[in-house]
Amino acid sequence: MIRVGTLEREARDLLNRLGVADAAMSGGARRVASPITGETIAHVHEAGPDDCARAIAAAHAAFLVWRQEPAPRRGELVRLLGEELRAAKADLGLLVTLEAGKTLSEGLGEVQEMIDICDYAVGLSRQLFGLTIASERPDHRMMETWHPLGVVGVISAFNFPVAVWSWNAALALVCGDPVVWKPSEKTPLTALAVQALFERAATRFGDAPAGLSSVLVGGREVGEALVAHPLVRLVSATGSTAMGRAVGPALAARFARALLELGGNNAAIACPSADLDLTLRGVAFAAMGTAGQRCTTLRRLFLHDSVYEAFLPRLKAAYASVRIGDPRDGDTLVGPLIDPAALEGMERALADARDQGGVVHGGERAEGPGEGIYVRPALVEMPGQTPVVLRETFAPILYVMRYSALEEAVALNNAAPQGLSSAIFTNDVREAERFCSATGSDCGIANVNIGPSGAEIGGAFGGEKETGGGRESGSDSWKAYMRRATNTVNYGRTLPLAQGVKFDI
C-alpha cells in the first residue's frame, strides 16, 4: 500500500520513541525531506561556529577524563550502547528507511551492523595489545604501548547514515577517544536518534563525562570547522573523492590524521567456469541494492566471451522484473534515489554512455509514491571501458563489457582511479588466487564468488587510490584511533648504548 502525507507524523513518532524531543525536530532552518515521497518530515536546527567550538571543547575535556578509564571499563559503555541499539532496532531501522530511502531490510541490516561493531569493540577493549621487542642491550626491555589519541571527528554520508558513525565511534570510545559527529545534511534525524540512544547508554553507565559524544548538524561549513580545529586529532570522512581532496590536505597542513573513505567504481569479473546462477544473484544485489547508492555498488561487469551470450539475457530479465517502489513495503527491492541531483547525474551518465557507443536497457523513471524519484536500474552494454565507465556515478547503472583473457580483465578492473572493492566469479582456484594476489585486484576488498558489496565488520573496510586509503572496522583498524609509544626500560646497573656507541665520563 502506498502511503503519502503521513511521513512527517511517522518520523515524529519514531523519533519520540527513540528519545528525540519535539524541539529538536521543529523550528530549525534545515529542511529534512524523505526521498520516499519528497515531502518534508522535519526542520532541524543547524550548528553555528560557536556550537562547533563548544562541542569540540567539551569533547576535549571529556577526553582528559575518559583516557584514564581502563579500556575494559570503556568497553562497558559500548556494551550498553549495543543493548540500546538492540532494543531500538525496529524503530531506528525504519527511521533509516524514511530518511535515506533504503529498503526496510537494508535499514534494519544497517542497525544490525551497528550492534555487531559494538560487540566487536567490547571484545577489543580487552585486546589493545602492544609488543615486547628484543633489545640489543643487556638488562633492557623494549615494548610498545598504545594510548588514547584525542578528539575524533566523524563526517558521514547519507547512504549509510548510522553505520559509518558506529564503525568509528565504537572503536574510538574503547580506545579512549570522544567523538564529534557531523552527519550528512540529508540525513540528520537518524544522527539525532543515535545520539539519544547513546545518552541513554551513558546514563546507565553512570559516570561517563559530558561531551563524550555529540552531533553537529549542518552543511559544509560545519565539516570545515571540524577539520580545522586543532583539538581534533583524527577526522574520519566518508563521501566523494572531491570532498577527500579538500579534507586530506587541510588535515595534513596541521599534521592531524585523516581516515578517508571516498569513491568506489567497483568491478566484477565472470569467468568461463563461473556458477551463473550464483553470479546472477551476486551481480543483481551488488548493482541494484540501495538503488545503486553504495560506495561498494557494482558499476562495471566484465563477462568472458564464453559466458556473455548465456548470461546477459538472464541479467536483462532480472533488471526488467526487479520490484521498485516504496521501500517500506516488504516486496520492494529498489527504493528511491536520494534527491533530484542524483537523477540528473544518472541521466547525464546515460546520455554520455549512448554517445560513447553504449546500448542502454532500463534507466527510465518508474512509478513511486508522491514526488519521490524512482528509476528502473540501467544495464548498459559498452564497447569498451570509455570515459563514462571510468567515472563513478552514484546511481543504479551497470556497465557490461566483454573480455577474453583473465589478465585483460584484471587490467580493466585496475584501470579505475578508485580502488575500493572488486569481485571475481570463478570455480577455477588458480583464477581466484591470482585475483587475490599481488598481481591481481588492486582494491582494498577483493572477493571471490560474492559481489563487491556487503562487507562484514570483522574485516577492515576501505580502499586505495582515489578511495583514500582509510580503513574502518575490524582487523587492526583500532590503531588509527590511538597513539603508539615505544618504551625502553633499563633494569640493570650499567648504561650500555645502542649500536655500540661509547660515551664514558
N, C-alpha and C positions, 0 to 999 in steps of 0.2 A: 504494500500500500504506500502510495506517495503522499508524504505529509509536508505541506507547505504552510508557513506562517506560525508555526509553533516552536521553532528552533530557539528563539530567544528565551522563552519560558523553560524549555527543556534544559538549555545550558545553565540558566539561573538555578534551577532546582538541583542540577548536578553539582554546581559549584557550592551551593549552600550545604549539601550533604558532605562535600569534601572539606568544608571548613572555611570557605572563602566568603567574607562578608559582602552584603549587597553594596556597601560603599565602595568596594574595590572594583565593582562592575558597572558603575554608572557615574556620570558627571565628568568623565575624563575626555581628553581631546582625541585620543587614539580610538578610531572605529575598528571593531573586530567583526569581520564578516565570515559566515560559514560558506565554504565552497560548495556545499551540498545544494543550496538554493540561491546563494549570493546575498542572502538577507543579513542585515545587521543583527548580531546577537549580544553585543555589549559595547560599551565605551569605557576604556580604562585610562588611568592616569599615567602620564609619562614622567620618567625621571629627568630632572634637570641637572646642570653641573654640580650644584650644591648637594643634591641627593647622591650623586655618584661619589663625591668626595667623602660624604658621611658614611656611606656603605663600606667604602674601602678602608676608611679609618677604623670603623667598628670591626671589620674583618681582621685587620692587623692587631687590634687589641685582643681579639679572640685568639689569634694565633699565639700570642705571648703566653696565654694560659693553656690552650689546647695542646701545644707541643710538649707540655710537661706531663700530660696524662699518659700512662702506659698504653702502648699500642693495643693490647687486648681490651683495655677499657674503652678505647676509641672504637674498637670493633663492636662493642656492645650497643653503641648509639646506632651504628649502621644496621645491626641486627633488628633493633626496634623499628628503624625505618622500613626494613623489609617486611616486618609484620604489618605496619600501617598500609603498605602497598598491597599486601595480600588481601587485607580487609576491604580495600577500596578499589580492587582491580576492575570490577564490573563498571563502576561509575567513572573511573579515570580512563578506562579503555574507550567507553562511549564518548567521553569528552574529547579524546584524541580524534575520534571519528567525526564529531561535529565540527571541530575547529580545523583539522587538517584534511578532511575528506577521505581518509583511509578507510578501507572496509572494516567492519566491526571485528572480524577475525584478526586483521592486522593491528588494529588498535589494542585489542586485548593482548596480542602477542608482544607488542611493544612494552606494555606494562609488565608482562612476564619476564621480559628481558631485564627490566629494572630489578625485579625480585631476584633473578638469577645473579646479577652482578653484586647485589647486596650479600647474598650467600657466599659468593666467591671472596668478597672483600673481608667478610667476617673471618673466614679461614686464613686469609692473607695476614690479618692483624697479628697472628702468632708465627708468621713466617717471613718477617722482614730481615732476611739473613744477610750478613756480611761474610767476608772470607778471612781466614787466617793464612798468612803468607810467610813462607820460609825466609828468614833473614840470613844474610851472609855474615853477620856479626854474631859472635858467641854471646850467650846470655841476653839475647834480644828477641822480641816478638813483634811482628808486624801484623796489623789487621786493618780491615776496612769497616767503617761503621756508617750507618745511614741515619740522617736526621731530617726532621720536617723542613720543608723548603720555605713556605710563606704563603701569602695570599695567592689563590689560584682563580683566574678569570675564565669563565666558560662562555663562549659565543656559539649558540646552536642555530640550526636551520629548521625550516618549517616541516620538512618531510619526516624527521624523527624528533618531534617536539619535546619528548621527555626522556627517551632512552639515551640520547647523547649526553645529556646532563648527568645521568646516573653512571654512565661509563667512567666519567671523570670524577664526579663527586664522591662516589663510594670509595674509590681508591684514594682520592685526596684526603678524605676525612680520616681513614685509618692510618694514613701516612702523617697525619698531624696538621693538615692544612685546611683553613677555611675556604669557602667557595663563594664567589660573587658571580651571578648568572645573568647574562644578557640574552634572553630568548629572542627568536625571530619575532619581528614586529607583526608577522602574520599569525602567530600562534602564542599570544601572551597568556591566555586563560589557563592553558594546561600548566604553564610555569607557576602561576599563582596557586593553582591547586596543589602542585607538588610541594611548594614552599609551605603551604598549610599542613600537609601531611608530615613534612619534616619537623615543623614546630610541635606537632602532636608527639612525635617521637622524642624530641628534645625535652618536652615537659615530663614524659615518662622516665627519661634518663635521669633527670633531677638537677644536675649541676652543669649542663652544657653552657658555655659562655655565650652571651648575646653577640650577634654578628657572625656566628659560625656559618650561616647560610643566608644569602639574601638574593633578591631578584630586582633587576633594573630593567623596566620596560621602556622601550624607545627604539629609535632608528639608529642610523649610522653614527651620529654624534655620541651616543652612549657607548657604542663599541670603541670609538676612538678614545674616549675618556678612560676606559678600562685599559686599553693598550698603552696609553701614555703614562699612566700613574706609576711613580717609582716604587710604590709598595706592592705592586702586583708582580710577582716573580715569575709566573708562568701564565700564558694565555693559551687555552685550547680553543681553536677556532675552526668551526665546520661551515663550509659554504663554497662559494665559487673560487676558481683559481684567481680571478681578478681580485677578490677580497683578500686572498692569501698574499698576493703581490704587495698589497698595502700593509697588511698586518705584520708579515715577516720582517721587512726592513725596519719598521718602526720599533719592534721589539729588539732587534739586533742593535739598533742605534744606542739603546740604553743597556745592552748586554743582559736582557731578560730572555727567558726561554719561550720558544714557540712550539706548539704542538698543532700542526696543521693537517686537517682532513678536508681535501679540496675535491676537484673534479674527478670523474671516472668515465672513460669511454671504453666500456668493458666488452670483451670479445669471448666467443666460444668457438671451438673447432669440433666439427663432427667428422670422425674418421671412417674409413671403409668398414671397420669392424664394429662400429657403434651399435648399441641396442637402440633402435629407432623409437620404440615405444617409450623407453626411459628418456631419451633425448627430447622427444616431443614434450613430455611433461616438464622437464627441466628448463627447456627454452621458453615455453609458454609462460611459466610463472616468472622467470627471471626477466623477461622482456615486457610483460604486461602488468605484473603486480605493481601496486601503488600507482597505477596509471603512468608507469614509466618514470616516476619521480623519486627514484632511489639513486644514491651515488653508485650503488653496485648494480643498477639495472643493466641488463644485456642489451647492447646497442649495435653490435657487429657480430654476424654469424658467418663463419666460413665452412661451407659444405664441400666435401670431397666430390670430385666428378662422378664417382661411382654411386653416391647416395643422393645426389642433388635431385634427380628426376623422381625418385621414390619418396623423398622426404618433403620436398617443397609443397606439393599438393595437400599433404596432411596438415602442414603448418598453416597454409592458407585457410583450410577448412576450420581449424581451431580459431584463427583470427576472426573469421566471419561469424562464428557461433558464440563467441565469448559473451557472457552476460554483463551488460553495462547498466548502471543506474545508481539509485540511492544506496550509499554504502552501508546504511543501517539494515538493509534487507539481507537476509541470510544467504540468498542465492546470487547476490551480486559479486562479481569477481573484479570488475574495474569501476572505480568511482570517478569523481570529477578531477579536472585539473585545478590547481590551486587558485589561479586568477587569470584575467584576460591576457596578461603579459605572457603566460605560459602558452596560451593558444596562439598568440602572434608568433612566438618563437617556433612553434611546431609548423605553422603554415608557411613560414619563411623557409624552414629547412626542407619541407616537401617540395616547395617551388624550386629551390636550388637543386634538389635531387633530380627532379624532372629535367632541368636544364643540363644536368651533367649525365644524362643518359639513363636515369633510373625509371623503373616501371613501378608505380605506386598501387598497392592494394589496400583499401581502407583509408583511414585518416580523416574521414568526413565527420561533421558534427553528428552527435547522437542525442536521442531524447533523454531528458532527465528532469527532475523536479525544479520548479521555479526558474531562476536565472542562473543556475549552476552551469558550468562549462563541461560538457561531456563530449568525448570524442571516441570514435572507433580506433583502436590501435592500428598503426600503419605498418605494413610489411612492404619493404622496398627492395626489389631486385636491382642490384647495381652491377655495372660492367667492370668495376674495379673500385679500389679504395680512393675515391675522389676527395677533393677538399671538404665537401659537406659531410662525408663519412667520418673524417678525422676531426670534425667539430662537434663537441658534445652539445646535444640539445636535450634539455630536461623535459622530455615528453615521451609518450609511447611510440617510438619509431625504431624499427629493427631493420638494419641494412643487411641484405643477404648477398654473399658473393661465393664464387667457386674457387677451388684451389686444386692443385694436382699432387704436390709433394708436401710432407709434413714440414720440412724446412721452410718452404714458402709460406705456409700458414702461420708458423711461429714468427716469421719476419713481419707478416702483416699484423699479427697481434701486437708485436712490439713497436710498430710504427706510430702508434698513437702517442701524442705528447703526454697523456696521463698514464699512470701505471698503478691503478688501484686493484682491480680484480680480473680474473680470467678463468676459463674452464676448457677442458677437453673431454669429449665423449669418445671412448675407445675401449675395446676389450683386449687390446694388444699391450702387454705390460711394458714393452720397450718404448712404445709411443708415450704411455703415461709417465714413465720415469724420465724420458727425455724432456717432456713438457715441464716437469717439476725440477729439472736440473739447472745448473748454472748456465747452460746453453739454451734453456727453454724460455718460458714466460718471464718477462722482466717485471711482473707486477708483485705487489705485496701479498696478494692472495692468488694462488694457483690451484684450482680444484680439478678433480677427476671424477667424471660421471655424476656431477651435480653442477648446477648453474653457478654463475659468479655471485649471486645474491644469497642471503640467508646465513650470514656468519653467526657463529656462536660466541658467547662471551669468554670461553676458555682459551681462545686464540687471540693473539694481538691483532687488532684491526687497523689497517692503514695501507698506504701505497707509496710508490716512488714517483720521481719526475714531477710533473705538474700536479700530482696528488698531494705533494707537500712533505712526504717523508715521516709524518707523525704516526704514532702507534697508540691506540687506546685499548682498554680492557685487558684480557688475560696475559699470559706469559710473564715477562719481566717488565711490563709497562709501568708498574708501580714506581720504578726507579726515576721516571720523569718527574715525579711529584716529591722527590727527596733530594737532599744534597749528600754527597759522599765525602767522607773524611778518611784519610789514611793515618793510622796511629802506629807509632813505634815505641815500644816500652823496653827500657833497659833495666833488667832486674839483677845485673851484676854490679861489680865494684870498679870496673875499668870502663874506659870510653873509647873503644875501637871505632875508627871512622870507616865509612863505606868506601869502596873502590881502592882500599889500601892507602888512603891519604894519611900523611903524618903531620901532626901539629902538636909538638911537645913543648911545654913551657915549664 
